[in-house]
Amino acid sequence: MPNRAEMKGLAQEIIRSYDDRMADLAHIQGTVEAGREATQRDLKEIHASRTATGQQLRNNLARGAAELRDGSRADLNRLGSARSSMGKKLQADLAKGAADLRRDTTATITGFHQARAAMGRELAKHLAQVVADIAREVAAHRRQTGAWLRDTHRVRAASGKEMKAQLAGDAAQRRSNVEATLKSLDQAHNDMAREMRDHLAKNVAHRKDEVSTMLGGFQAELHEVRAALDGGLDEWLKMAATLAAKRGAPVVEKAPTAAPSPVAVRPVPSEAVAEEEAVSRAEVAEVTPELAALRERVFEYLANNPDGARLVELEQEFTMARIQMARVIRTLMDENRVQKRGLLYFAT
């Protein structure tokens, strides 16, 4: 067990150790306080330096922004002036080009209308001349045919009288001779009439073919003029689109147009085909007293002509239009009173 002296020494040792620790602690606190003060001074200096640097940076940025704003405004002003002058120049060029194109297009269209009017007048004049020539030829053929028929009838009448006078001698022989002569005359008459009808039909068909060929040539020229106008319009639209693209405007594309369908020149049908089509397309008209009387006259005429007759002969005989005569023939055929063999109509 420690004695009092040892305890006292231990207590003093503890007190000294405590004092030493307190002294060390006070030293440490002084050092820390000095370091804190130095750190605070450094922080204040850093804050002051940062504040000054920030202010200088803000001043520099404000000065740079003002200079940039002033430069940009000047550049924008120069760009606006250049754009305005360029736009005015482009508008002037576009207006001039549009005026020139409009003037050229108007001149082209005017020339086309004038040429078409001239071609129309020439065609009308030529067609009138062709129709007049055909009418004169038909009238001449009709006069010749009428004169020949009248002469034939006179010859037949004279021959008949002469033969009747001679029949008193030898009736059987004379009758045989008369019948043979009449048959030969009828055959010659029918052959000549058929030859003249065929010749007239060929002339009319030839004239119609010439007119059809001429119409085909006019249609081809009209297609060429239309193609030239369409090409000019396409070029004008391309130019307008190019100018619009340079100006930055939206380009309106041309909607595709359908090509014009070709105008087919219908061949002129021959006289025989025209007669057949007229009868086949004729509509049965309402039966009136006038139509019934005409129908009986036509039937009587066919009954008195056992060799038959063509539609054109019936038209000439009764002085009627083809469509009216076709209706009469159609009605008689529906009643089984008339039948057709080739191009001839016969009473049944």
RODO-2510 file (C-alpha; in nm, 4 decimals, decimal comma):
residues 348
     n   res          X          Y          Z
     1     m     0,0000     0,0000     0,0000
     2     p     0,1444     0,3429    -0,1023
     3     n     0,2268     0,5837     0,1792
     4     r     0,1367     0,9464     0,1991
     5     a     0,4567     1,0654     0,0409
     6     e     0,4040     0,8465    -0,2572
     7     m     0,0481     0,9624    -0,2869
     8     k     0,1533     1,3245    -0,2709
     9     g     0,4209     1,2667    -0,5337
    10     l     0,1647     1,0913    -0,7534
    11     a    -0,0795     1,3784    -0,7040
    12     q     0,1843     1,6384    -0,7920
    13     e     0,2822     1,4315    -1,0947
    14     i    -0,0790     1,4258    -1,2060
    15     i    -0,1096     1,8027    -1,1470
    16     r     0,2063     1,8687    -1,3503
    17     s     0,0839     1,6430    -1,6230
    18     y    -0,2447     1,8305    -1,6244
    19     d    -0,0711     2,1685    -1,6325
    20     d     0,1457     2,0454    -1,9161
    21     r    -0,1564     1,9283    -2,1070
    22     m    -0,3347     2,2559    -2,0372
    23     a    -0,0292     2,4490    -2,1542
    24     d    -0,0124     2,2348    -2,4662
    25     l    -0,3818     2,2842    -2,5148
    26     a    -0,3461     2,6620    -2,4699
    27     h    -0,0588     2,6568    -2,7203
    28     i    -0,2679     2,4511    -2,9580
    29     q    -0,5604     2,6886    -2,9138
    30     g    -0,3340     2,9867    -2,9801
    31     t    -0,1954     2,8185    -3,2860
    32     v    -0,5454     2,7314    -3,4071
    33     e    -0,6683     3,0861    -3,3351
    34     a    -0,3751     3,2296    -3,5239
    35     g    -0,4375     2,9908    -3,8093
    36     r    -0,8087     3,0790    -3,8082
    37     e    -0,7326     3,4503    -3,8156
    38     a    -0,4844     3,3955    -4,0965
    39     t    -0,7414     3,1850    -4,2793
    40     q    -1,0070     3,4535    -4,2314
    41     r    -0,7684     3,7171    -4,3635
    42     d    -0,6920     3,4944    -4,6594
    43     l    -1,0625     3,4351    -4,7180
    44     k    -1,1337     3,8076    -4,7023
    45     e    -0,8516     3,8753    -4,9463
    46     i    -0,9827     3,5965    -5,1773
    47     h    -1,3385     3,7324    -5,1515
    48     a    -1,2184     4,0850    -5,2240
    49     s    -1,0107     3,9582    -5,5156
    50     r    -1,3023     3,7494    -5,6484
    51     t    -1,5392     4,0443    -5,6136
    52     a    -1,2992     4,2678    -5,8011
    53     t    -1,2382     4,0024    -6,0650
    54     g    -1,6161     3,9430    -6,1029
    55     q    -1,6805     4,3123    -6,1417
    56     q    -1,4023     4,3410    -6,3980
    57     l    -1,5416     4,0387    -6,5833
    58     r    -1,8933     4,1884    -6,5760
    59     n    -1,7595     4,5144    -6,7069
    60     n    -1,5639     4,3347    -6,9796
    61     l    -1,8677     4,1242    -7,0725
    62     a    -2,0956     4,4265    -7,0822
    63     r    -1,8440     4,6157    -7,2985
    64     g    -1,8005     4,3083    -7,5280
    65     a    -2,1802     4,2575    -7,5509
    66     a    -2,2303     4,6225    -7,6400
    67     e    -1,9589     4,6045    -7,9044
    68     l    -2,1046     4,2771    -8,0410
    69     r    -2,4565     4,4237    -8,0389
    70     d    -2,3421     4,7345    -8,2188
    71     g    -2,1498     4,5242    -8,4767
    72     s    -2,4418     4,2873    -8,5262
    73     r    -2,6823     4,5782    -8,5690
    74     a    -2,4543     4,7305    -8,8296
    75     d    -2,4166     4,3978    -9,0075
    76     l    -2,7960     4,3442    -9,0007
    77     n    -2,8520     4,6926    -9,1379
    78     r    -2,6064     4,6274    -9,4215
    79     l    -2,7629     4,2847    -9,4878
    80     g    -3,1129     4,4347    -9,4902
    81     s    -3,0075     4,7031    -9,7356
    82     a    -2,8407     4,4474    -9,9616
    83     r    -3,1429     4,2156    -9,9423
    84     s    -3,3834     4,5011   -10,0171
    85     s    -3,1838     4,6116   -10,3205
    86     m    -3,1480     4,2508   -10,4399
    87     g    -3,5232     4,1919   -10,3935
    88     k    -3,6075     4,5049   -10,5905
    89     k    -3,3725     4,3972   -10,8662
    90     l    -3,5178     4,0449   -10,8733
    91     q    -3,8720     4,1847   -10,8785
    92     a    -3,7785     4,4143   -11,1662
    93     d    -3,6155     4,1266   -11,3568
    94     l    -3,9133     3,9014   -11,2881
    95     a    -4,1618     4,1668   -11,3960
    96     k    -3,9633     4,2295   -11,7137
    97     g    -3,9350     3,8555   -11,7889
    98     a    -4,3062     3,8028   -11,7200
    99     a    -4,3962     4,0976   -11,9441
   100     d    -4,1727     3,9676   -12,2226
   101     l    -4,3130     3,6151   -12,1874
   102     r    -4,6693     3,7473   -12,1741
   103     r    -4,6067     3,9555   -12,4853
   104     d    -4,4499     3,6602   -12,6703
   105     t    -4,7298     3,4260   -12,5594
   106     t    -4,9952     3,6760   -12,6651
   107     a    -4,8281     3,7162   -13,0030
   108     t    -4,8053     3,3382   -13,0465
   109     i    -5,1702     3,2845   -12,9499
   110     t    -5,2803     3,5699   -13,1747
   111     g    -5,0848     3,4213   -13,4637
   112     f    -5,2350     3,0803   -13,3933
   113     h    -5,5891     3,2217   -13,3905
   114     q    -5,5247     3,4096   -13,7120
   115     a    -5,3778     3,0999   -13,8775
   116     r    -5,6675     2,8868   -13,7544
   117     a    -5,9208     3,1428   -13,8803
   118     a    -5,7448     3,1536   -14,2186
   119     m    -5,7387     2,7727   -14,2351
   120     g    -6,1068     2,7636   -14,1386
   121     r    -6,1973     3,0106   -14,4121
   122     e    -5,9896     2,8215   -14,6650
   123     l    -6,1431     2,4900   -14,5581
   124     a    -6,4967     2,6321   -14,5743
   125     k    -6,4271     2,7783   -14,9181
   126     h    -6,2785     2,4508   -15,0422
   127     l    -6,5631     2,2453   -14,8960
   128     a    -6,8185     2,4767   -15,0527
   129     q    -6,6418     2,4362   -15,3866
   130     v    -6,6313     2,0565   -15,3444
   131     v    -7,0002     2,0443   -15,2524
   132     a    -7,0867     2,2672   -15,5474
   133     d    -6,8831     2,0446   -15,7816
   134     i    -7,0503     1,7315   -15,6476
   135     a    -7,3933     1,8931   -15,6782
   136     r    -7,3209     1,9947   -16,0374
   137     e    -7,1953     1,6483   -16,1252
   138     v    -7,4976     1,4842   -15,9616
   139     a    -7,7339     1,7235   -16,1400
   140     a    -7,5581     1,6564   -16,4711
   141     h    -7,5804     1,2808   -16,4185
   142     r    -7,9445     1,3086   -16,3220
   143     r    -8,0196     1,5158   -16,6309
   144     q    -7,8332     1,2685   -16,8509
   145     t    -8,0091     0,9753   -16,6878
   146     g    -8,3480     1,1448   -16,7215
   147     a    -8,2853     1,2264   -17,0863
   148     w    -8,1695     0,8716   -17,1541
   149     l    -8,4721     0,7283   -16,9760
   150     r    -8,7076     0,9533   -17,1686
   151     d    -8,5400     0,8543   -17,4949
   152     t    -8,5582     0,4897   -17,3930
   153     h    -8,9267     0,5206   -17,3096
   154     r    -8,9940     0,6901   -17,6423
   155     v    -8,7984     0,4214   -17,8264
   156     r    -8,9814     0,1512   -17,6357
   157     a    -9,3147     0,3149   -17,7040
   158     a    -9,2343     0,3507   -18,0746
   159     s    -9,1018    -0,0024   -18,0933
   160     g    -9,4079    -0,1305   -17,9133
   161     k    -9,6425     0,0404   -18,1554
   162     e    -9,4454    -0,0843   -18,4517
   163     m    -9,4375    -0,4352   -18,3129
   164     k    -9,8106    -0,4286   -18,2389
   165     a    -9,8740    -0,3304   -18,6006
   166     q    -9,6553    -0,6119   -18,7267
   167     l    -9,8173    -0,8707   -18,4985
   168     a   -10,1177    -0,8902   -18,7322
   169     g    -9,9127    -1,1036   -18,9796
   170     d    -9,7455    -1,3580   -18,7596
   171     a    -9,8656    -1,3182   -18,3991
   172     a    -9,6609    -1,5931   -18,2367
   173     q    -9,3348    -1,4983   -18,4087
   174     r    -9,3939    -1,1303   -18,3568
   175     r    -9,4775    -1,1839   -17,9924
   176     s    -9,1569    -1,3783   -17,9425
   177     n    -8,9542    -1,1104   -18,1188
   178     v    -9,1209    -0,8345   -17,9184
   179     e    -9,0577    -1,0100   -17,5887
   180     a    -8,6911    -1,0701   -17,6767
   181     t    -8,6498    -0,7087   -17,7833
   182     l    -8,8205    -0,5759   -17,4709
   183     k    -8,6036    -0,7958   -17,2500
   184     s    -8,2883    -0,6785   -17,4247
   185     l    -8,4005    -0,3181   -17,3898
   186     d    -8,4827    -0,3657   -17,0230
   187     q    -8,1491    -0,5368   -16,9637
   188     a    -7,9634    -0,2591   -17,1455
   189     h    -8,1616    -0,0009   -16,9507
   190     n    -8,0877    -0,1708   -16,6181
   191     d    -7,7182    -0,2171   -16,7042
   192     m    -7,6805     0,1448   -16,8066
   193     a    -7,8658     0,2682   -16,4998
   194     r    -7,6541     0,0465   -16,2707
   195     e    -7,3339     0,1632   -16,4401
   196     m    -7,4328     0,5270   -16,3988
   197     r    -7,5259     0,4730   -16,0317
   198     d    -7,1931     0,3004   -15,9617
   199     h    -7,0033     0,5770   -16,1405
   200     l    -7,1881     0,8422   -15,9412
   201     a    -7,1268     0,6557   -15,6137
   202     k    -6,7538     0,6243   -15,6939
   203     n    -6,7265     0,9971   -15,7680
   204     v    -6,9061     1,0883   -15,4446
   205     a    -6,6908     0,8429   -15,2426
   206     h    -6,3751     0,9847   -15,4034
   207     r    -6,4786     1,3404   -15,3112
   208     k    -6,5570     1,2329   -14,9572
   209     d    -6,2178     1,0578   -14,9263
   210     e    -6,0434     1,3785   -15,0388
   211     v    -6,2341     1,5829   -14,7807
   212     s    -6,1542     1,3241   -14,5084
   213     t    -5,7817     1,3350   -14,5973
   214     m    -5,7829     1,7149   -14,5852
   215     l    -5,9529     1,7123   -14,2431
   216     g    -5,6895     1,4685   -14,1169
   217     g    -5,4128     1,7072   -14,2302
   218     f    -5,5802     1,9988   -14,0512
   219     q    -5,6138     1,7918   -13,7341
   220     a    -5,2421     1,6978   -13,7449
   221     e    -5,1419     2,0651   -13,7848
   222     l    -5,3697     2,1593   -13,4954
   223     h    -5,2012     1,8937   -13,2737
   224     e    -4,8569     2,0342   -13,3637
   225     v    -4,9634     2,3879   -13,2672
   226     r    -5,1096     2,2613   -12,9382
   227     a    -4,7860     2,0720   -12,8593
   228     a    -4,5795     2,3891   -12,9269
   229     l    -4,8025     2,5938   -12,6943
   230     d    -4,7780     2,3301   -12,4177
   231     g    -4,3957     2,3284   -12,4475
   232     g    -4,3820     2,7092   -12,4172
   233     l    -4,6057     2,6972   -12,1100
   234     d    -4,3807     2,4356   -11,9455
   235     e    -4,0692     2,6500   -12,0075
   236     w    -4,2433     2,9567   -11,8632
   237     l    -4,3455     2,7605   -11,5501
   238     k    -3,9861     2,6319   -11,5098
   239     m    -3,8517     2,9879   -11,5273
   240     a    -4,1069     3,1087   -11,2714
   241     a    -4,0155     2,8180   -11,0395
   242     t    -3,6412     2,8984   -11,0710
   243     l    -3,6968     3,2655   -10,9857
   244     a    -3,9191     3,1717   -10,6928
   245     a    -3,6538     2,9293   -10,5625
   246     k    -3,3863     3,2011   -10,5812
   247     r    -3,6106     3,4372   -10,3857
   248     g    -3,6762     3,1686   -10,1265
   249     a    -4,0495     3,1582   -10,1994
   250     p    -4,2363     2,8230   -10,2011
   251     v    -4,2381     2,6667   -10,5451
   252     v    -4,5834     2,5723   -10,6693
   253     e    -4,5475     2,2740   -10,8926
   254     k    -4,7641     2,2460   -11,1983
   255     a    -5,0254     1,9747   -11,1696
   256     p    -4,9787     1,7115   -11,4391
   257     t    -5,2211     1,7682   -11,7292
   258     a    -5,3531     1,4943   -11,9347
   259     a    -5,2407     1,4848   -12,2791
   260     p    -5,4970     1,5739   -12,5249
   261     s    -5,6595     1,2847   -12,6759
   262     p    -5,5908     1,2478   -13,0480
   263     v    -5,8812     1,3501   -13,2727
   264     a    -5,9553     1,0518   -13,4938
   265     v    -6,0638     1,1388   -13,8458
   266     r    -6,3652     0,9261   -13,9167
   267     p    -6,3515     0,7792   -14,2657
   268     v    -6,6413     0,8790   -14,4851
   269     p    -6,8571     0,5709   -14,5455
   270     s    -6,9322     0,4642   -14,8959
   271     e    -7,2777     0,5176   -15,0453
   272     a    -7,3733     0,1515   -15,0024
   273     v    -7,2718     0,1465   -14,6341
   274     a    -7,4528     0,4777   -14,5768
   275     e    -7,7755     0,3338   -14,7246
   276     e    -7,7548     0,0220   -14,5096
   277     e    -7,6822     0,2219   -14,1923
   278     a    -7,9707     0,4608   -14,2650
   279     v    -8,2229     0,1743   -14,2890
   280     s    -8,0833    -0,0189   -13,9893
   281     r    -8,0835     0,2904   -13,7657
   282     a    -8,4205     0,4250   -13,8802
   283     e    -8,6837     0,4454   -13,6087
   284     v    -9,0390     0,3325   -13,6771
   285     a    -9,2475     0,6490   -13,6896
   286     e    -9,6086     0,6864   -13,5856
   287     v    -9,8455     0,5808   -13,8642
   288     t   -10,0305     0,8843   -14,0010
   289     p   -10,2623     0,9026   -14,3046
   290     e    -9,9864     1,0764   -14,5023
   291     l    -9,7311     0,8113   -14,4028
   292     a    -9,9715     0,5289   -14,4881
   293     a   -10,0399     0,6787   -14,8333
   294     l    -9,6675     0,7237   -14,8969
   295     r    -9,6001     0,3678   -14,7851
   296     e    -9,8560     0,2361   -15,0336
   297     r    -9,7030     0,4440   -15,3140
   298     v    -9,3542     0,3102   -15,2396
   299     f    -9,4832    -0,0475   -15,2266
   300     e    -9,6650     0,0016   -15,5597
   301     y    -9,3478     0,1431   -15,7161
   302     l    -9,1449    -0,1603   -15,6001
   303     a    -9,4181    -0,3966   -15,7199
   304     n    -9,4020    -0,2349   -16,0662
   305     n    -9,0208    -0,2777   -16,0724
   306     p    -8,9511    -0,6485   -16,0398
   307     d    -8,5761    -0,5873   -16,0788
   308     g    -8,5770    -0,4025   -15,7465
   309     a    -8,4608    -0,0526   -15,6551
   310     r    -8,1946     0,1017   -15,4311
   311     l    -8,2653     0,3455   -15,1522
   312     v    -8,1085     0,6334   -15,3477
   313     e    -8,3438     0,5621   -15,6404
   314     l    -8,6454     0,5770   -15,4113
   315     e    -8,5206     0,9059   -15,2680
   316     q    -8,4938     1,0553   -15,6157
   317     e    -8,8256     0,9112   -15,7302
   318     f    -9,0277     1,0502   -15,4376
   319     t    -8,8038     1,3558   -15,3697
   320     m    -8,7554     1,2705   -15,0027
   321     a    -8,4723     1,2874   -14,7530
   322     r    -8,2885     0,9648   -14,6805
   323     i    -8,3962     0,9406   -14,3184
   324     q    -8,7662     0,9678   -14,4142
   325     m    -8,7408     0,7114   -14,6935
   326     a    -8,5423     0,4806   -14,4610
   327     r    -8,8284     0,4927   -14,2087
   328     v    -9,0829     0,3998   -14,4810
   329     i    -8,8657     0,1068   -14,6008
   330     r    -8,8096    -0,0070   -14,2410
   331     t    -9,1862    -0,0081   -14,1783
   332     l    -9,2548    -0,2108   -14,4956
   333     m    -8,9788    -0,4583   -14,4046
   334     d    -9,1239    -0,5018   -14,0545
   335     e    -9,4605    -0,5797   -14,2195
   336     n    -9,2872    -0,8377   -14,4483
   337     r    -9,4072    -0,6481   -14,7554
   338     v    -9,0528    -0,5582   -14,8684
   339     q    -8,7319    -0,7608   -14,8527
   340     k    -8,3689    -0,6683   -14,9195
   341     r    -8,1307    -0,8566   -15,1483
   342     g    -7,7836    -0,7062   -15,1537
   343     l    -7,8363    -0,3321   -15,2120
   344     l    -8,1795    -0,3692   -15,3781
   345     y    -8,5277    -0,3728   -15,2242
   346     f    -8,8081    -0,5904   -15,3682
   347     a    -9,1826    -0,6090   -15,3104
   348     t    -9,2881    -0,9477   -15,1732
***
